[in-house]
Amino acid sequence: MDILADRLKNIPSYLFMELRDKIRKAQAAGVDLISLAIGDPVEPTPAYIIEAMREAVLDPVNHQYPTDEHKGMLVFREAVSRWYGRKYGVTLDPETEVLALNGLKEGIHHFILATVNPGDIVLVTNPGYPAYRANILMAGAEAYEVPLLEKNRFLPAFEEIPEPVCRRAKAFFLNYPNNPTGACADRDFFTRLVAWAKTHDILLMNDNPYSEIVFSPQRRLSLMQVAGAKDICVEFNSLSKSYNMTGWRIGMAVGAEKIIHAMCRCKENVTSGIFNAIQLASIKAMDGGDGEIEKMLAIYRRRRDTVLRAFAAMGQPIKPGDGTFYLWIPVPHGRTSLDYAEQLLDQAGVLVTPGTAYGRYGEGYYRLSLTVPDERLELALKRIKDMA
Ligand SMILES: Cc1ncc(COP(=O)(O)O)c(C=O)c1O
């Protein structure tokens, strides 16, 4: 009996399908594989957050169902509101404009189930984070892919989306700073986009987990900074990348009250909330961690410079984006993304993500992540140089 529901049949497995066998074989053969493929910081969660967690875990009150259930504790939502106020000058009502998430990724699912009907179109950028498309398909909706091209600084040319598509589109998923390209948006782009979306009655969601990992301060932006954004936009954020808390599963949705309310309707039937202790530790994280973020930024900047220098020395200069801990690198001329990623795996024992894992417009690129210790990164670069 085929037990798999039809709604899952068109959804490809996550990311590394094509390389899975090769990775397994290399591991079985004892190859010292260096993975530059995953965006998961190796540095530990800062000590002041661990300490806050330790205290919260010891309090039996926190062992019961989470306070305020699916919405997140009010004190957590207030902390998110303070954080957005301090970082971006954005005012958010913690009662109606903030929702806690069990990691940002969960929010993508709730947003789509809460706002999109079967047969609707959802606009997504390509290349893009694969979870958007998967969730759109799960909801029986259609993903319309808007290319991110280098000639447009990896920003979508939204004005070129055909009128009949705009008419059927319910929402547009964006992600700046962008995974995988590293591109950042600017204020003018966000302002034009919000005006365009209002004209077409399209909801906007900016996925912003890399908000703190930006190398040019003027590019540190929130979509919520645009006047009137709260009418039709939400932004999702997360403590995963900013505070080295990927394993903790804690994030937030902020913005348009009607979208937050709709997401709550969905979420209250799916989850009973997030462990209080995690929320309490996250409050401490957000209220106090700017120095830790600066330290991480310095580490990523150092690694980024190391890679840029190494590639320049190989005669393959890279134009880096302004944000994220990823570099989006063109494959050598005449090669495909997959074919080159396979060669790096086979001949250098270095794992990168082929650009096509993020969609067809990722062809011609691969993504390299800076979330590895410096010495492993340097060894990987040496192996790539020796292979060339
Ligand atoms: C663009 C993007 N959105 C969302 C996520 C998931 O974030 P979280 O760990 O908060 O679920 C990632 C993680 O890699 C990401 O790159």
The ligand as an SDF file (V2000), in Angstrom:
LIG
                    3D

 16 16  0  0  0  0  0  0  0  0999 V2000
   16.1900   31.9180    4.4810 C   0  0  0  0  0  0  0  0  0  0  0  0
   15.9950   31.0730    5.6790 C   0  0  0  0  0  0  0  0  0  0  0  0
   14.8120   31.0910    6.3040 N   0  0  0  0  0  0  0  0  0  0  0  0
   14.5900   30.3510    7.3980 C   0  0  0  0  0  0  0  0  0  0  0  0
   15.5670   29.5310    7.9120 C   0  0  0  0  0  0  0  0  0  0  0  0
   15.2550   28.7080    9.1310 C   0  0  0  0  0  0  0  0  0  0  0  0
   15.4520   29.4460   10.3060 O   0  0  0  0  0  0  0  0  0  0  0  0
   15.0840   28.8020   11.7300 P   0  0  0  0  0  0  0  0  0  0  0  0
   16.2930   28.0810   12.2080 O   0  0  0  0  0  0  0  0  0  0  0  0
   14.7500   29.9630   12.5970 O   0  0  0  0  0  0  0  0  0  0  0  0
   13.9240   27.9060   11.5070 O   0  0  0  0  0  0  0  0  0  0  0  0
   16.8070   29.4610    7.2830 C   0  0  0  0  0  0  0  0  0  0  0  0
   17.8320   28.5480    7.7960 C   0  0  0  0  0  0  0  0  0  0  0  0
   18.8070   28.2280    7.1700 O   0  0  0  0  0  0  0  0  0  0  0  0
   17.0280   30.2620    6.1480 C   0  0  0  0  0  0  0  0  0  0  0  0
   18.1870   30.2450    5.5060 O   0  0  0  0  0  0  0  0  0  0  0  0
  1  2  1  0
  2  3  1  0
  2 15  2  0
  3  4  2  0
  4  5  1  0
  5  6  1  0
  5 12  2  0
  6  7  1  0
  7  8  1  0
  8  9  2  0
  8 10  1  0
  8 11  1  0
 12 13  1  0
 12 15  1  0
 13 14  2  0
 15 16  1  0
M  END
$$$$
